[in-house]
Amino acid sequence: MPDYAIKDIKLAPGGQLKIDWVRDHMPVLNHIREEFERDRPFDGVRVALSIHLEAKTAYLAEVIRAGGAAVTVTGSNPLSTQDDVAAALAAAGIKVYAWYNASDQEYRDHLLQALDTRPQVVIDDGGDLVTLLHTTRRELAGEVIGGCEETTTGIRRLEALDREGKLLFPMFAVNNAQCKFLFDNRYGTGESVWSAIMRTTNLVVAGKTVVVMGYGWCGKGVAMRAKGLGANVIVCEVDPVRAIEACMDGYQVMHSKEAAAYGDIFVTVTGSRDVLTKHHFTKMKDGAILSNAGHFDVEINKHDLKAVAVEQGQARHNIEQFILKDGRKLYLLAEGRLVNLAAGDGHPAEIMDMSFAVQALTVRHIMANRQQFQRKLYRVPAEIDRRVATLKLKSMGVVIDSLTIEQEAYLREWHE
């Protein structure tokens, strides 16, 4: 019996082409793969990944396996799994449990199947694997040497566990590494969100009013790319410092209930819930498009959206149409899930090259120093950031300055 749960193994050739394409555009991971093949830092170690299952993730799985690990992969969102990529991994002998458009129960079952492999290292995206290891499958937590978390949402969950002293194994906040959030969250999210929205709607962005809900690093990227596409951008925030930053970056900042009347396209990217509710829907203009770039599908309140509508249907693939009493139509993209992955291919390969390089090197750091760590949330070591940045610059053909001995000495001194 095959050791996978996927849609169709016959889809593997198409998925392999996708993996081959991203591999050719991920030079940092390629360099790390060569090191792993030589040094075999993960020989005999069981590693489970719960990340959006598309080509870049598949290549990360291959890189980890090249270091000697027994790798299991599952998704981190029911609508972001690409069935052909899952099939390609399965055909290559990697355990895979995921398919596109899984029901809530199927998605949970896939996570549990991944945990049935008794992983010693977990690479999580959003915290679902770690949550199960602290609840339903708590008996497996003692086998976990450590893990990495990819997202802001997942880090918040880990911070809560760490704060309460309930974390059962060491975890590293990969999302907080500079070579992750400065590039993945900002440039990756910014580009992939608009790529997905434009591909899904086939509508122009220029001249429209875009409302960005949240001005963290992801929100900054979404707003920046919207502005670059010619949109008028409004930012809504709860943090006064970020709100000032948005003002000084040249955006209008206003309360969300006021902004609701102006937006042509809304993008929620807060990591919180109920960011758009009935109080906003009833004020929106005819044809307003609603999309979410936060990890979970709770930012746009779908219950409220259904409640204010008198009719609901499919307007186009990945676009639901909600007709209000007065005839206005609101459009929801990708069921309110992560639009850039549920309706697109996710971040560009060159961006994920850096993020996944941080993941791979952090896993090696965990294994090399496993005796040192307590059951806490740790920062990724600064040397990993520097290593990834150095490799990335080299792959780009960029040479930078270095300090002289005298300059280094000067910077260490406290006197003139």
Steps between C-alpha positions, in 0.01 A plus 500: 500500500644844406632711785322817395156658479476717190253570222664316209854363461465535121532876540865461604669596168337843495590557864860399437529763228390765754757377752774496237414859403524641854817302571666680211406833664598424860883526501537539878310178569700328227823595679362378832385177337858430387619549859228272634580227249864516609454530877175301552397698815160328524586133457220293649303804620123515436387844379139608438410811301160669512541782249294612202559205273620641172824481302727707724395300807558179306854608424565583866385146582746364245784709649426373852489144371835555327642544850393148595158566656187289463260772386122521525303785344146624552324827420429799721186619321231295320505722190875550456599139427585436136407141418760456226780611733375268775500218246856578392623479858317172554649361180845597628445293817415777744201441726224746409158549654308782333269588214340815368166610644510257791209521741572613854501138614719384211746782568518401867540132407794588274671686784447202729637262238813713478535482878456123489854490357618616846704800385807611690508839327197698384492784249166673548310776320222645712543269797258218423755220547630650822147553631417133442824400674381699802146359495376196308845344445670622814650156561733558202640831625774332701660371180526845344853641515388839373333687217455814294201727442459689174222752564399795717180317597692192608748708700212656693379154598850402607548819699182421692623148578844630597354777716290247691788255534313236301730452202594133488811526279735769364367706208673760284322811374609483137242764410694750713830444321601802292551298184142379541277791597687780321469321167239222519240698695553825314608426143366145481155577639477827310567341165317171547182659636459727199602227258221281640238777511569608143509145368177409679300810409661598167440862604728803500639636828604842369256774596319290758490569873666223699442466874780314680396381845816476708840662449744242626771375266248314284267800491790725403573276204137482388462880522831563323412276206147642475648849479744381235211362295334842504245455777391755755586336833325534835649331806305396810692427820456453875864574584565877521868466412426300186224744412747789511741298290227443239424874496866585445524234229243704312177308562166617629427359844147481631262296713388181330130591517575820309729325253230240430310749283800580278666169425486321167731225625554402864797296621503386863846418632487532879519149645191583706132415458185692402692774325218542247148443634139590424571855619737532204310291244187714521702812411696358208448609143356276230765264363741522794751214505594337831822306545707374790876461526504392866571137587152395615163567338364695797595854403199544270194393699332264254206439732420873498548516124245225447264663747488834317453333160167397351666289234832322469668324209814441298598792277816340364753242612621600849254792513180481705229758438282640779199710399365741761137611541549814292663307216863583582744218436801415716760252380701270729820347363621148586241445777678762709809281529857608420438650158859479380509124554135397474469689171864516392843338519618680811818703532755513218766230505786748552331632816429156645859408425595722793217397735550131446878537526440642849275199573757249379792655688292536816414130490871425473564736794240313705661164433856624557415661835213285619633457853506875565135586451220518752127492437492860384450719196834608354614759249681380191874566553625814327773302325234307307353827373844620397582171330178503296548865404859437397405201285213696343724795411755262348230337287399847379855594409505780756821589685485720812759679714653359816635687800872556534676397820516865600127551438414195708718628784342847476148358525593310816642804679310720742740795494627725221 
